[in-house]
Amino acid sequence: MILNLLYFVVILMALVLIHEAGHMVVAKWSGMRVERFSIFFGRPIASFTRGETEYAIGWLPLGGYVKISGMTVGEELEDEVKHRAYTAKPAWKKIATILAGPAVNIVLAIIIFAAIFWIGIPTTTGTTSVARVNSDSAAERAGLQPGDEILAVNGVSANGDAARVRAELRSGTEGDTVRLTIEREGQTLERTAELQVLEDVTGDPQTNPETGRPLTGLGFTFGSVEGPTVRSGPLEGLGRAWDFTWFILTTNVEVIGEAFTSSDARDEVSSIVGVGAVFNEVADNGLIDVLQFIGVISLALGIFNLLPILPLDGGHIVFAIAEKVKGSAFSVATYNRASFVGFAIVMLIFVIALQNDIGRLTGEGFQIDR
């Protein structure tokens, strides 16, 4: 647990490091003056200076930042550095500098996903053996046990095919009686059970996406055995990585959009606490799961920072474009108001996410006495 937590912190620091490094490298390339490169926020607990840039680690582990001269609205600059200020540069250089951070995270995610496909994805083959029986389920009431082998359903032979068993169970309706032929410790047994409507993780009924009918079953899961490892070539791996990245990206954008209108979507949002808990679960599952976790978090970091609100990267990009169209800079008051609203939105998201995580970990969340 403690070791996994340390690994998680190191992973976060590395992802923040490359994100901020993207900003810094493009800013320096654009001729901007970079005053500070910081992992985490707050007063530095460690720092050193190279050239004109201070490199630091802050005490508050909530991200990181690159301090570019002139990026703080209304700040006073010395005459000799004004031409190197963020505000003095053309819009395309501003956008390139801000976009570089999220872009590095997204590119890193694609590379990680490609590496997973290159290394190879272990496959599994389903069996007709019962792996787990849900509590208070039709399977439990029928006396099914882990290790039982399903031989037939209503006289239809399973023939070692879990899909055939599943199809037979899903062809009925709730309350229908099914006859199971099972093998347990070398003995052939007969059991009867009543079909129930299957539920998803939120407790809602599962439905067939093609027919819209409720899915029926008995409330148990099949076992599986390891199959061959499937490896992709260099180009195929990159293609599959891009498809996987696009799927996650579009899914995240949909979830973010739904979070503003749907309480169910807001319930799925997680804070750094929940993400750390997920890593603790996957850390011991092997290299593939750890790499996938890092790739997904890197992608999520890039997507979140592209939200079009200050002080996030997306907000700075929107203001750079708006000022180009307007032909002049916005006032300090406008920036301050936008930053206040944006910061309030970010904090609201953080509080909702933290509430969700506390609820998941304790089963309670924040409780208010009434």
Secondary structure, DSSP 8 states (H G I E B T S, - for coil): -HHHHHHHHHHHHHHHHHHHHHHHHHHHHTT--EEEEEEEEEEEEEEEEETTEEEEEEEEEEEEEEEETT-STT----GGGGGGSGGGS-HHHHHHHHHHHHHHHHHHHHHHHHHHHHH-EEEEEEEEEEEEE-TTSHHHHTT--TT-EEEEETTEE-TT-HHHHHHHHHTS-TT-EEEEEEEETTEEEEEEEE-EE-B-TTS-B-B-TTT--B-EE-SEEEEEEEEEEE---HHHHHHHHHHHHHHHHHHHHHHHHHHTT-HHHHHT---HHHHHHHHHHHTTS-HHHHHHHHHHHHHHHHHHHTSSSTTSHHHHHHHHHHHHHHTS---HHHHHHHHHHHHHHHHHHHHHHHHHHHHHHHS--S----
